[in-house]
Amino acid sequence: MKTSLGIWALGPMVTRFVPGGYQPQHASESTAVKVTRAVAGLGDLIDDYEFHYPQELSE
């Protein structure tokens, strides 16, 4: 079985419950840095990643 993960890393994850975003200390980071951190944290759990902006970018 292969597992893929969609990553939506284009915003600060602001919601009505946390208007400052869930990780405001990372708000100034580029999308590339955010994605790198997310992928590194998942290690070997995921086989592939899908990126969406404004449509799917993966092949």
PDBQT receptor file of N, H, CA, C and O in Angstrom, charges set to zero:
ATOM      1  N   MET A   1       0.844  -1.166   0.000  1.00  0.00    +0.000 N 
ATOM      2  CA  MET A   1       0.000   0.000   0.000  1.00  0.00    +0.000 C 
ATOM      3  C   MET A   1       0.900   1.243   0.000  1.00  0.00    +0.000 C 
ATOM      4  O   MET A   1       1.898   1.307   0.717  1.00  0.00    +0.000 OA
ATOM      5  N   LYS A   2       0.523   2.214  -0.814  1.00  0.00    +0.000 N 
ATOM      6  H   LYS A   2      -0.289   2.162  -1.397  1.00  0.00    +0.000 HD
ATOM      7  CA  LYS A   2       1.238   3.486  -0.846  1.00  0.00    +0.000 C 
ATOM      8  C   LYS A   2       0.352   4.558  -0.234  1.00  0.00    +0.000 C 
ATOM      9  O   LYS A   2      -0.871   4.533  -0.375  1.00  0.00    +0.000 OA
ATOM     10  N   THR A   3       0.980   5.483   0.435  1.00  0.00    +0.000 N 
ATOM     11  H   THR A   3       1.973   5.503   0.550  1.00  0.00    +0.000 HD
ATOM     12  CA  THR A   3       0.256   6.562   1.091  1.00  0.00    +0.000 C 
ATOM     13  C   THR A   3       0.772   7.893   0.574  1.00  0.00    +0.000 C 
ATOM     14  O   THR A   3       1.980   8.129   0.552  1.00  0.00    +0.000 OA
ATOM     15  N   SER A   4      -0.146   8.770   0.154  1.00  0.00    +0.000 N 
ATOM     16  H   SER A   4      -1.127   8.579   0.171  1.00  0.00    +0.000 HD
ATOM     17  CA  SER A   4       0.260  10.110  -0.266  1.00  0.00    +0.000 C 
ATOM     18  C   SER A   4      -0.431  11.130   0.624  1.00  0.00    +0.000 C 
ATOM     19  O   SER A   4      -1.417  10.824   1.294  1.00  0.00    +0.000 OA
ATOM     20  N   LEU A   5       0.094  12.327   0.619  1.00  0.00    +0.000 N 
ATOM     21  H   LEU A   5       0.895  12.575   0.074  1.00  0.00    +0.000 HD
ATOM     22  CA  LEU A   5      -0.406  13.379   1.483  1.00  0.00    +0.000 C 
ATOM     23  C   LEU A   5      -0.491  14.663   0.685  1.00  0.00    +0.000 C 
ATOM     24  O   LEU A   5       0.459  15.029  -0.007  1.00  0.00    +0.000 OA
ATOM     25  N   GLY A   6      -1.625  15.356   0.772  1.00  0.00    +0.000 N 
ATOM     26  H   GLY A   6      -2.398  15.059   1.333  1.00  0.00    +0.000 HD
ATOM     27  CA  GLY A   6      -1.758  16.670   0.159  1.00  0.00    +0.000 C 
ATOM     28  C   GLY A   6      -1.261  17.720   1.139  1.00  0.00    +0.000 C 
ATOM     29  O   GLY A   6      -1.608  17.676   2.319  1.00  0.00    +0.000 OA
ATOM     30  N   ILE A   7      -0.460  18.655   0.671  1.00  0.00    +0.000 N 
ATOM     31  H   ILE A   7      -0.178  18.691  -0.288  1.00  0.00    +0.000 HD
ATOM     32  CA  ILE A   7       0.072  19.711   1.534  1.00  0.00    +0.000 C 
ATOM     33  C   ILE A   7      -0.460  21.051   1.044  1.00  0.00    +0.000 C 
ATOM     34  O   ILE A   7      -0.244  21.443  -0.103  1.00  0.00    +0.000 OA
ATOM     35  N   TRP A   8      -1.150  21.737   1.925  1.00  0.00    +0.000 N 
ATOM     36  H   TRP A   8      -1.326  21.419   2.857  1.00  0.00    +0.000 HD
ATOM     37  CA  TRP A   8      -1.634  23.081   1.648  1.00  0.00    +0.000 C 
ATOM     38  C   TRP A   8      -0.857  24.010   2.580  1.00  0.00    +0.000 C 
ATOM     39  O   TRP A   8      -1.262  24.226   3.722  1.00  0.00    +0.000 OA
ATOM     40  N   ALA A   9       0.239  24.550   2.104  1.00  0.00    +0.000 N 
ATOM     41  H   ALA A   9       0.569  24.375   1.176  1.00  0.00    +0.000 HD
ATOM     42  CA  ALA A   9       1.142  25.322   2.962  1.00  0.00    +0.000 C 
ATOM     43  C   ALA A   9       1.259  26.768   2.494  1.00  0.00    +0.000 C 
ATOM     44  O   ALA A   9       2.317  27.382   2.631  1.00  0.00    +0.000 OA
ATOM     45  N   LEU A  10       0.197  27.304   1.953  1.00  0.00    +0.000 N 
ATOM     46  H   LEU A  10      -0.663  26.806   1.842  1.00  0.00    +0.000 HD
ATOM     47  CA  LEU A  10       0.277  28.643   1.385  1.00  0.00    +0.000 C 
ATOM     48  C   LEU A  10      -0.209  29.734   2.318  1.00  0.00    +0.000 C 
ATOM     49  O   LEU A  10      -0.124  30.912   1.974  1.00  0.00    +0.000 OA
ATOM     50  N   GLY A  11      -0.713  29.380   3.479  1.00  0.00    +0.000 N 
ATOM     51  H   GLY A  11      -0.783  28.423   3.758  1.00  0.00    +0.000 HD
ATOM     52  CA  GLY A  11      -1.217  30.380   4.404  1.00  0.00    +0.000 C 
ATOM     53  C   GLY A  11      -0.854  30.053   5.837  1.00  0.00    +0.000 C 
ATOM     54  O   GLY A  11      -0.267  29.004   6.103  1.00  0.00    +0.000 OA
ATOM     55  N   PRO A  12      -1.199  30.948   6.779  1.00  0.00    +0.000 N 
ATOM     56  CA  PRO A  12      -0.835  30.761   8.175  1.00  0.00    +0.000 C 
ATOM     57  C   PRO A  12      -1.822  29.911   8.973  1.00  0.00    +0.000 C 
ATOM     58  O   PRO A  12      -1.692  29.818  10.193  1.00  0.00    +0.000 OA
ATOM     59  N   MET A  13      -2.803  29.291   8.321  1.00  0.00    +0.000 N 
ATOM     60  H   MET A  13      -2.909  29.367   7.330  1.00  0.00    +0.000 HD
ATOM     61  CA  MET A  13      -3.803  28.467   9.011  1.00  0.00    +0.000 C 
ATOM     62  C   MET A  13      -4.618  29.283  10.019  1.00  0.00    +0.000 C 
ATOM     63  O   MET A  13      -4.838  28.850  11.151  1.00  0.00    +0.000 OA
ATOM     64  N   VAL A  14      -5.054  30.450   9.597  1.00  0.00    +0.000 N 
ATOM     65  H   VAL A  14      -4.875  30.801   8.678  1.00  0.00    +0.000 HD
ATOM     66  CA  VAL A  14      -5.873  31.310  10.439  1.00  0.00    +0.000 C 
ATOM     67  C   VAL A  14      -7.297  30.771  10.463  1.00  0.00    +0.000 C 
ATOM     68  O   VAL A  14      -7.848  30.422   9.420  1.00  0.00    +0.000 OA
ATOM     69  N   THR A  15      -7.887  30.703  11.638  1.00  0.00    +0.000 N 
ATOM     70  H   THR A  15      -7.439  30.987  12.486  1.00  0.00    +0.000 HD
ATOM     71  CA  THR A  15      -9.288  30.313  11.784  1.00  0.00    +0.000 C 
ATOM     72  C   THR A  15      -9.970  31.285  12.729  1.00  0.00    +0.000 C 
ATOM     73  O   THR A  15      -9.315  32.132  13.336  1.00  0.00    +0.000 OA
ATOM     74  N   ARG A  16     -11.265  31.166  12.851  1.00  0.00    +0.000 N 
ATOM     75  H   ARG A  16     -11.797  30.478  12.358  1.00  0.00    +0.000 HD
ATOM     76  CA  ARG A  16     -11.979  32.052  13.779  1.00  0.00    +0.000 C 
ATOM     77  C   ARG A  16     -11.610  31.758  15.227  1.00  0.00    +0.000 C 
ATOM     78  O   ARG A  16     -11.798  32.607  16.099  1.00  0.00    +0.000 OA
ATOM     79  N   PHE A  17     -11.087  30.565  15.490  1.00  0.00    +0.000 N 
ATOM     80  H   PHE A  17     -10.933  29.876  14.782  1.00  0.00    +0.000 HD
ATOM     81  CA  PHE A  17     -10.703  30.197  16.848  1.00  0.00    +0.000 C 
ATOM     82  C   PHE A  17      -9.287  30.662  17.194  1.00  0.00    +0.000 C 
ATOM     83  O   PHE A  17      -8.983  30.934  18.355  1.00  0.00    +0.000 OA
ATOM     84  N   VAL A  18      -8.423  30.750  16.178  1.00  0.00    +0.000 N 
ATOM     85  H   VAL A  18      -8.670  30.529  15.234  1.00  0.00    +0.000 HD
ATOM     86  CA  VAL A  18      -7.037  31.181  16.378  1.00  0.00    +0.000 C 
ATOM     87  C   VAL A  18      -6.704  32.202  15.288  1.00  0.00    +0.000 C 
ATOM     88  O   VAL A  18      -6.054  31.868  14.298  1.00  0.00    +0.000 OA
ATOM     89  N   PRO A  19      -7.157  33.464  15.474  1.00  0.00    +0.000 N 
ATOM     90  CA  PRO A  19      -6.993  34.462  14.417  1.00  0.00    +0.000 C 
ATOM     91  C   PRO A  19      -5.537  34.789  14.084  1.00  0.00    +0.000 C 
ATOM     92  O   PRO A  19      -5.259  35.312  13.005  1.00  0.00    +0.000 OA
ATOM     93  N   GLY A  20      -4.618  34.494  14.976  1.00  0.00    +0.000 N 
ATOM     94  H   GLY A  20      -4.843  34.068  15.852  1.00  0.00    +0.000 HD
ATOM     95  CA  GLY A  20      -3.203  34.739  14.700  1.00  0.00    +0.000 C 
ATOM     96  C   GLY A  20      -2.525  33.605  13.958  1.00  0.00    +0.000 C 
ATOM     97  O   GLY A  20      -1.349  33.703  13.609  1.00  0.00    +0.000 OA
ATOM     98  N   GLY A  21      -3.256  32.528  13.716  1.00  0.00    +0.000 N 
ATOM     99  H   GLY A  21      -4.212  32.448  14.000  1.00  0.00    +0.000 HD
ATOM    100  CA  GLY A  21      -2.675  31.348  13.076  1.00  0.00    +0.000 C 
ATOM    101  C   GLY A  21      -2.183  30.363  14.124  1.00  0.00    +0.000 C 
ATOM    102  O   GLY A  21      -1.901  30.741  15.261  1.00  0.00    +0.000 OA
ATOM    103  N   TYR A  22      -2.084  29.105  13.738  1.00  0.00    +0.000 N 
ATOM    104  H   TYR A  22      -2.314  28.797  12.814  1.00  0.00    +0.000 HD
ATOM    105  CA  TYR A  22      -1.714  28.059  14.686  1.00  0.00    +0.000 C 
ATOM    106  C   TYR A  22      -0.233  28.052  15.037  1.00  0.00    +0.000 C 
ATOM    107  O   TYR A  22       0.137  27.565  16.106  1.00  0.00    +0.000 OA
ATOM    108  N   GLN A  23       0.611  28.571  14.178  1.00  0.00    +0.000 N 
ATOM    109  H   GLN A  23       0.310  28.966  13.310  1.00  0.00    +0.000 HD
ATOM    110  CA  GLN A  23       2.042  28.652  14.470  1.00  0.00    +0.000 C 
ATOM    111  C   GLN A  23       2.565  30.008  14.003  1.00  0.00    +0.000 C 
ATOM    112  O   GLN A  23       3.288  30.087  13.010  1.00  0.00    +0.000 OA
ATOM    113  N   PRO A  24       2.199  31.083  14.719  1.00  0.00    +0.000 N 
ATOM    114  CA  PRO A  24       2.578  32.427  14.272  1.00  0.00    +0.000 C 
ATOM    115  C   PRO A  24       4.090  32.634  14.191  1.00  0.00    +0.000 C 
ATOM    116  O   PRO A  24       4.550  33.525  13.477  1.00  0.00    +0.000 OA
ATOM    117  N   GLN A  25       4.864  31.832  14.907  1.00  0.00    +0.000 N 
ATOM    118  H   GLN A  25       4.491  31.108  15.487  1.00  0.00    +0.000 HD
ATOM    119  CA  GLN A  25       6.323  31.975  14.843  1.00  0.00    +0.000 C 
ATOM    120  C   GLN A  25       6.873  31.600  13.470  1.00  0.00    +0.000 C 
ATOM    121  O   GLN A  25       8.016  31.929  13.152  1.00  0.00    +0.000 OA
ATOM    122  N   HIS A  26       6.072  30.916  12.651  1.00  0.00    +0.000 N 
ATOM    123  H   HIS A  26       5.143  30.649  12.908  1.00  0.00    +0.000 HD
ATOM    124  CA  HIS A  26       6.513  30.522  11.309  1.00  0.00    +0.000 C 
ATOM    125  C   HIS A  26       5.866  31.363  10.206  1.00  0.00    +0.000 C 
ATOM    126  O   HIS A  26       6.035  31.058   9.025  1.00  0.00    +0.000 OA
ATOM    127  N   ALA A  27       5.137  32.403  10.568  1.00  0.00    +0.000 N 
ATOM    128  H   ALA A  27       5.000  32.650  11.527  1.00  0.00    +0.000 HD
ATOM    129  CA  ALA A  27       4.379  33.193   9.591  1.00  0.00    +0.000 C 
ATOM    130  C   ALA A  27       5.265  33.842   8.530  1.00  0.00    +0.000 C 
ATOM    131  O   ALA A  27       4.831  34.006   7.389  1.00  0.00    +0.000 OA
ATOM    132  N   SER A  28       6.480  34.210   8.876  1.00  0.00    +0.000 N 
ATOM    133  H   SER A  28       6.832  34.078   9.802  1.00  0.00    +0.000 HD
ATOM    134  CA  SER A  28       7.350  34.907   7.919  1.00  0.00    +0.000 C 
ATOM    135  C   SER A  28       8.158  33.953   7.034  1.00  0.00    +0.000 C 
ATOM    136  O   SER A  28       8.879  34.406   6.145  1.00  0.00    +0.000 OA
ATOM    137  N   GLU A  29       8.049  32.652   7.261  1.00  0.00    +0.000 N 
ATOM    138  H   GLU A  29       7.463  32.284   7.984  1.00  0.00    +0.000 HD
ATOM    139  CA  GLU A  29       8.805  31.684   6.463  1.00  0.00    +0.000 C 
ATOM    140  C   GLU A  29       8.209  31.531   5.066  1.00  0.00    +0.000 C 
ATOM    141  O   GLU A  29       7.009  31.719   4.862  1.00  0.00    +0.000 OA
ATOM    142  N   SER A  30       9.062  31.190   4.118  1.00  0.00    +0.000 N 
ATOM    143  H   SER A  30      10.037  31.038   4.284  1.00  0.00    +0.000 HD
ATOM    144  CA  SER A  30       8.583  30.952   2.757  1.00  0.00    +0.000 C 
ATOM    145  C   SER A  30       7.825  29.625   2.698  1.00  0.00    +0.000 C 
ATOM    146  O   SER A  30       7.952  28.785   3.589  1.00  0.00    +0.000 OA
ATOM    147  N   THR A  31       7.047  29.452   1.649  1.00  0.00    +0.000 N 
ATOM    148  H   THR A  31       6.944  30.134   0.925  1.00  0.00    +0.000 HD
ATOM    149  CA  THR A  31       6.317  28.194   1.451  1.00  0.00    +0.000 C 
ATOM    150  C   THR A  31       7.287  27.025   1.360  1.00  0.00    +0.000 C 
ATOM    151  O   THR A  31       7.014  25.953   1.901  1.00  0.00    +0.000 OA
ATOM    152  N   ALA A  32       8.411  27.216   0.685  1.00  0.00    +0.000 N 
ATOM    153  H   ALA A  32       8.633  28.087   0.246  1.00  0.00    +0.000 HD
ATOM    154  CA  ALA A  32       9.396  26.136   0.545  1.00  0.00    +0.000 C 
ATOM    155  C   ALA A  32       9.915  25.674   1.903  1.00  0.00    +0.000 C 
ATOM    156  O   ALA A  32      10.086  24.474   2.120  1.00  0.00    +0.000 OA
ATOM    157  N   VAL A  33      10.166  26.598   2.810  1.00  0.00    +0.000 N 
ATOM    158  H   VAL A  33      10.027  27.573   2.634  1.00  0.00    +0.000 HD
ATOM    159  CA  VAL A  33      10.657  26.241   4.147  1.00  0.00    +0.000 C 
ATOM    160  C   VAL A  33       9.579  25.496   4.927  1.00  0.00    +0.000 C 
ATOM    161  O   VAL A  33       9.874  24.515   5.611  1.00  0.00    +0.000 OA
ATOM    162  N   LYS A  34       8.332  25.954   4.828  1.00  0.00    +0.000 N 
ATOM    163  H   LYS A  34       8.093  26.750   4.273  1.00  0.00    +0.000 HD
ATOM    164  CA  LYS A  34       7.230  25.280   5.531  1.00  0.00    +0.000 C 
ATOM    165  C   LYS A  34       7.040  23.852   5.029  1.00  0.00    +0.000 C 
ATOM    166  O   LYS A  34       6.849  22.928   5.821  1.00  0.00    +0.000 OA
ATOM    167  N   VAL A  35       7.093  23.679   3.719  1.00  0.00    +0.000 N 
ATOM    168  H   VAL A  35       7.249  24.429   3.076  1.00  0.00    +0.000 HD
ATOM    169  CA  VAL A  35       6.919  22.346   3.139  1.00  0.00    +0.000 C 
ATOM    170  C   VAL A  35       8.085  21.441   3.529  1.00  0.00    +0.000 C 
ATOM    171  O   VAL A  35       7.881  20.273   3.860  1.00  0.00    +0.000 OA
ATOM    172  N   THR A  36       9.302  21.971   3.491  1.00  0.00    +0.000 N 
ATOM    173  H   THR A  36       9.469  22.920   3.222  1.00  0.00    +0.000 HD
ATOM    174  CA  THR A  36      10.473  21.179   3.881  1.00  0.00    +0.000 C 
ATOM    175  C   THR A  36      10.340  20.686   5.316  1.00  0.00    +0.000 C 
ATOM    176  O   THR A  36      10.638  19.526   5.601  1.00  0.00    +0.000 OA
ATOM    177  N   ARG A  37       9.898  21.547   6.216  1.00  0.00    +0.000 N 
ATOM    178  H   ARG A  37       9.656  22.489   5.985  1.00  0.00    +0.000 HD
ATOM    179  CA  ARG A  37       9.719  21.165   7.621  1.00  0.00    +0.000 C 
ATOM    180  C   ARG A  37       8.632  20.106   7.762  1.00  0.00    +0.000 C 
ATOM    181  O   ARG A  37       8.796  19.153   8.524  1.00  0.00    +0.000 OA
ATOM    182  N   ALA A  38       7.534  20.256   7.044  1.00  0.00    +0.000 N 
ATOM    183  H   ALA A  38       7.401  21.030   6.424  1.00  0.00    +0.000 HD
ATOM    184  CA  ALA A  38       6.436  19.283   7.123  1.00  0.00    +0.000 C 
ATOM    185  C   ALA A  38       6.867  17.916   6.610  1.00  0.00    +0.000 C 
ATOM    186  O   ALA A  38       6.577  16.896   7.236  1.00  0.00    +0.000 OA
ATOM    187  N   VAL A  39       7.556  17.890   5.478  1.00  0.00    +0.000 N 
ATOM    188  H   VAL A  39       7.792  18.719   4.970  1.00  0.00    +0.000 HD
ATOM    189  CA  VAL A  39       7.997  16.629   4.885  1.00  0.00    +0.000 C 
ATOM    190  C   VAL A  39       9.039  15.950   5.781  1.00  0.00    +0.000 C 
ATOM    191  O   VAL A  39       8.987  14.736   5.974  1.00  0.00    +0.000 OA
ATOM    192  N   ALA A  40       9.972  16.714   6.321  1.00  0.00    +0.000 N 
ATOM    193  H   ALA A  40      10.014  17.701   6.163  1.00  0.00    +0.000 HD
ATOM    194  CA  ALA A  40      11.004  16.142   7.194  1.00  0.00    +0.000 C 
ATOM    195  C   ALA A  40      10.386  15.537   8.450  1.00  0.00    +0.000 C 
ATOM    196  O   ALA A  40      10.854  14.510   8.942  1.00  0.00    +0.000 OA
ATOM    197  N   GLY A  41       9.344  16.165   8.967  1.00  0.00    +0.000 N 
ATOM    198  H   GLY A  41       8.964  16.999   8.568  1.00  0.00    +0.000 HD
ATOM    199  CA  GLY A  41       8.698  15.660  10.174  1.00  0.00    +0.000 C 
ATOM    200  C   GLY A  41       7.949  14.359   9.965  1.00  0.00    +0.000 C 
ATOM    201  O   GLY A  41       7.720  13.620  10.923  1.00  0.00    +0.000 OA
ATOM    202  N   LEU A  42       7.565  14.067   8.742  1.00  0.00    +0.000 N 
ATOM    203  H   LEU A  42       7.751  14.667   7.964  1.00  0.00    +0.000 HD
ATOM    204  CA  LEU A  42       6.818  12.838   8.460  1.00  0.00    +0.000 C 
ATOM    205  C   LEU A  42       7.721  11.654   8.133  1.00  0.00    +0.000 C 
ATOM    206  O   LEU A  42       7.288  10.504   8.200  1.00  0.00    +0.000 OA
ATOM    207  N   GLY A  43       8.967  11.929   7.781  1.00  0.00    +0.000 N 
ATOM    208  H   GLY A  43       9.319  12.864   7.727  1.00  0.00    +0.000 HD
ATOM    209  CA  GLY A  43       9.933  10.857   7.534  1.00  0.00    +0.000 C 
ATOM    210  C   GLY A  43       9.455   9.841   6.515  1.00  0.00    +0.000 C 
ATOM    211  O   GLY A  43       9.001  10.208   5.432  1.00  0.00    +0.000 OA
ATOM    212  N   ASP A  44       9.557   8.565   6.860  1.00  0.00    +0.000 N 
ATOM    213  H   ASP A  44       9.926   8.267   7.740  1.00  0.00    +0.000 HD
ATOM    214  CA  ASP A  44       9.212   7.473   5.948  1.00  0.00    +0.000 C 
ATOM    215  C   ASP A  44       7.743   7.057   6.022  1.00  0.00    +0.000 C 
ATOM    216  O   ASP A  44       7.361   6.045   5.435  1.00  0.00    +0.000 OA
ATOM    217  N   LEU A  45       6.921   7.819   6.734  1.00  0.00    +0.000 N 
ATOM    218  H   LEU A  45       7.232   8.641   7.211  1.00  0.00    +0.000 HD
ATOM    219  CA  LEU A  45       5.505   7.460   6.859  1.00  0.00    +0.000 C 
ATOM    220  C   LEU A  45       4.733   7.651   5.559  1.00  0.00    +0.000 C 
ATOM    221  O   LEU A  45       3.720   6.989   5.336  1.00  0.00    +0.000 OA
ATOM    222  N   ILE A  46       5.205   8.547   4.705  1.00  0.00    +0.000 N 
ATOM    223  H   ILE A  46       6.028   9.085   4.887  1.00  0.00    +0.000 HD
ATOM    224  CA  ILE A  46       4.496   8.910   3.485  1.00  0.00    +0.000 C 
ATOM    225  C   ILE A  46       5.349   8.559   2.274  1.00  0.00    +0.000 C 
ATOM    226  O   ILE A  46       6.555   8.810   2.264  1.00  0.00    +0.000 OA
ATOM    227  N   ASP A  47       4.720   7.976   1.248  1.00  0.00    +0.000 N 
ATOM    228  H   ASP A  47       3.741   7.772   1.257  1.00  0.00    +0.000 HD
ATOM    229  CA  ASP A  47       5.431   7.593   0.031  1.00  0.00    +0.000 C 
ATOM    230  C   ASP A  47       5.563   8.737  -0.969  1.00  0.00    +0.000 C 
ATOM    231  O   ASP A  47       6.549   8.804  -1.702  1.00  0.00    +0.000 OA
ATOM    232  N   ASP A  48       4.574   9.641  -1.007  1.00  0.00    +0.000 N 
ATOM    233  H   ASP A  48       3.773   9.586  -0.412  1.00  0.00    +0.000 HD
ATOM    234  CA  ASP A  48       4.585  10.702  -2.003  1.00  0.00    +0.000 C 
ATOM    235  C   ASP A  48       3.763  11.873  -1.491  1.00  0.00    +0.000 C 
ATOM    236  O   ASP A  48       2.988  11.728  -0.546  1.00  0.00    +0.000 OA
ATOM    237  N   TYR A  49       3.929  13.026  -2.111  1.00  0.00    +0.000 N 
ATOM    238  H   TYR A  49       4.558  13.143  -2.879  1.00  0.00    +0.000 HD
ATOM    239  CA  TYR A  49       3.238  14.243  -1.697  1.00  0.00    +0.000 C 
ATOM    240  C   TYR A  49       2.535  14.867  -2.891  1.00  0.00    +0.000 C 
ATOM    241  O   TYR A  49       2.992  14.742  -4.027  1.00  0.00    +0.000 OA
ATOM    242  N   GLU A  50       1.421  15.539  -2.628  1.00  0.00    +0.000 N 
ATOM    243  H   GLU A  50       1.050  15.641  -1.705  1.00  0.00    +0.000 HD
ATOM    244  CA  GLU A  50       0.667  16.252  -3.656  1.00  0.00    +0.000 C 
ATOM    245  C   GLU A  50       0.615  17.716  -3.258  1.00  0.00    +0.000 C 
ATOM    246  O   GLU A  50       0.378  18.045  -2.095  1.00  0.00    +0.000 OA
ATOM    247  N   PHE A  51       0.836  18.591  -4.226  1.00  0.00    +0.000 N 
ATOM    248  H   PHE A  51       1.029  18.324  -5.170  1.00  0.00    +0.000 HD
ATOM    249  CA  PHE A  51       0.787  20.016  -3.970  1.00  0.00    +0.000 C 
ATOM    250  C   PHE A  51      -0.354  20.630  -4.771  1.00  0.00    +0.000 C 
ATOM    251  O   PHE A  51      -0.587  20.246  -5.917  1.00  0.00    +0.000 OA
ATOM    252  N   HIS A  52      -1.062  21.579  -4.175  1.00  0.00    +0.000 N 
ATOM    253  H   HIS A  52      -0.873  21.891  -3.244  1.00  0.00    +0.000 HD
ATOM    254  CA  HIS A  52      -2.244  22.185  -4.784  1.00  0.00    +0.000 C 
ATOM    255  C   HIS A  52      -2.088  23.705  -4.780  1.00  0.00    +0.000 C 
ATOM    256  O   HIS A  52      -2.034  24.318  -3.714  1.00  0.00    +0.000 OA
ATOM    257  N   TYR A  53      -2.016  24.319  -5.963  1.00  0.00    +0.000 N 
ATOM    258  H   TYR A  53      -2.060  23.822  -6.830  1.00  0.00    +0.000 HD
ATOM    259  CA  TYR A  53      -2.021  25.778  -6.069  1.00  0.00    +0.000 C 
ATOM    260  C   TYR A  53      -2.122  26.205  -7.515  1.00  0.00    +0.000 C 
ATOM    261  O   TYR A  53      -1.137  26.015  -8.229  1.00  0.00    +0.000 OA
ATOM    262  N   PRO A  54      -3.142  26.727  -7.994  1.00  0.00    +0.000 N 
ATOM    263  CA  PRO A  54      -4.511  26.578  -7.497  1.00  0.00    +0.000 C 
ATOM    264  C   PRO A  54      -5.111  25.235  -7.896  1.00  0.00    +0.000 C 
ATOM    265  O   PRO A  54      -6.236  24.915  -7.511  1.00  0.00    +0.000 OA
ATOM    266  N   GLN A  55      -4.361  24.448  -8.670  1.00  0.00    +0.000 N 
ATOM    267  H   GLN A  55      -3.447  24.707  -8.983  1.00  0.00    +0.000 HD
ATOM    268  CA  GLN A  55      -4.798  23.080  -8.968  1.00  0.00    +0.000 C 
ATOM    269  C   GLN A  55      -3.637  22.143  -8.632  1.00  0.00    +0.000 C 
ATOM    270  O   GLN A  55      -2.557  22.598  -8.257  1.00  0.00    +0.000 OA
ATOM    271  N   GLU A  56      -3.861  20.847  -8.767  1.00  0.00    +0.000 N 
ATOM    272  H   GLU A  56      -4.738  20.478  -9.072  1.00  0.00    +0.000 HD
ATOM    273  CA  GLU A  56      -2.824  19.887  -8.408  1.00  0.00    +0.000 C 
ATOM    274  C   GLU A  56      -1.578  20.063  -9.275  1.00  0.00    +0.000 C 
ATOM    275  O   GLU A  56      -1.685  20.274 -10.483  1.00  0.00    +0.000 OA
ATOM    276  N   LEU A  57      -0.397  19.978  -8.658  1.00  0.00    +0.000 N 
ATOM    277  H   LEU A  57      -0.310  19.807  -7.677  1.00  0.00    +0.000 HD
ATOM    278  CA  LEU A  57       0.866  20.142  -9.360  1.00  0.00    +0.000 C 
ATOM    279  C   LEU A  57       1.617  18.830  -9.517  1.00  0.00    +0.000 C 
ATOM    280  O   LEU A  57       2.558  18.755 -10.307  1.00  0.00    +0.000 OA
ATOM    281  N   SER A  58       1.224  17.798  -8.788  1.00  0.00    +0.000 N 
ATOM    282  H   SER A  58       0.459  17.859  -8.147  1.00  0.00    +0.000 HD
ATOM    283  CA  SER A  58       1.939  16.519  -8.825  1.00  0.00    +0.000 C 
ATOM    284  C   SER A  58       1.644  15.759 -10.107  1.00  0.00    +0.000 C 
ATOM    285  O   SER A  58       0.593  15.939 -10.722  1.00  0.00    +0.000 OA
ATOM    286  N   GLU A  59       2.574  14.919 -10.498  1.00  0.00    +0.000 N 
ATOM    287  H   GLU A  59       3.428  14.773  -9.998  1.00  0.00    +0.000 HD
ATOM    288  CA  GLU A  59       2.368  14.055 -11.662  1.00  0.00    +0.000 C 
ATOM    289  C   GLU A  59       2.442  12.615 -11.232  1.00  0.00    +0.000 C 
ATOM    290  O   GLU A  59       2.295  11.715 -12.059  1.00  0.00    +0.000 OA
TER     291      GLU A  59
